[in-house]
Structures are given as C-alpha cells and as structure tokens.
C-alpha cells in the first residue's frame, strides 16, 4: 500500500510531493473562500437594490384629508 520512505532521497521526494499537495489544497480552499465572498456580495447588493427600488415612504399610505385635519 503506502511504503514509508527510508533513504534521504526518498524522504526529500516525499516531502516535496507533500508540500506540493498542501499548496494545491490551500489554493483550492482560498479559491473557495473568495468564491463564497463574491457570491455573497453580489447577492447582498441585489437585495439592497431591490429594497431601494421598493422603498415605501412612511406617510405614503396616510390619506391627504386625514393629514390636513390634524393641522
């Protein structure tokens, strides 16, 4: 199955392969985090845009006559 490296050359090759593998895993994780961040920012900006377009003025549903009667 997996043999343990015994000579110094084998150990160095094993370490080099392990470091390379670790860099690829780290790069993949970094890419995933950046992707999640970008998707989150896009979705939040769409939500803000939607809220801004559908904003209702607080007094827009009060009839004009009712507002004038209290003055």
Secondary structure, DSSP 4 states (H G I P E B T S, - for coil): -PPPP-SHHHHHHHHHHHHHHHHHHHHHHHHHHHHHHHHHHHHHHHHHHHHHHT---TTTTS-HHHHHHT-
